[in-house]
C-alpha cells in the first residue's frame, strides 16, 4: 500500500481512498485486491499507471473507470482495482 500511495503522490495525484479487499486463495498463490480512487491530471494518471509496472512485486490493474472530477472539471478521477500476489508456499 505504501508503494502505491507513494507512486500516486510522486505523480501529483490525490489519493481519495485505498481499500483492501478480501484475500482470494488460488491453487498456487494468494491474491489481494486493492480498490483505489484517485484524482489528478491526465498525464499524472498515465504516469501513475506506468510507474506501477516498476514496482518490485507483481501488481496488476483491473476494472478501471476514469471520469471528470465532480468538484473540478479540469481534473480526472480514476477508480481502479490493483491486485498483488504472493506465493502460497508449503505452510499456507
Buried (B, 14 or more C-beta within 10 A) or exposed (E): EEBBBEBBEEBEBBBBEBEEEEEEEEEEBBBBBBBBBBBBBEEBBEBBBEBBEEBEEEBEBEEEEEEEBEEEEEBBBBBBBBBBBEEEEEEE
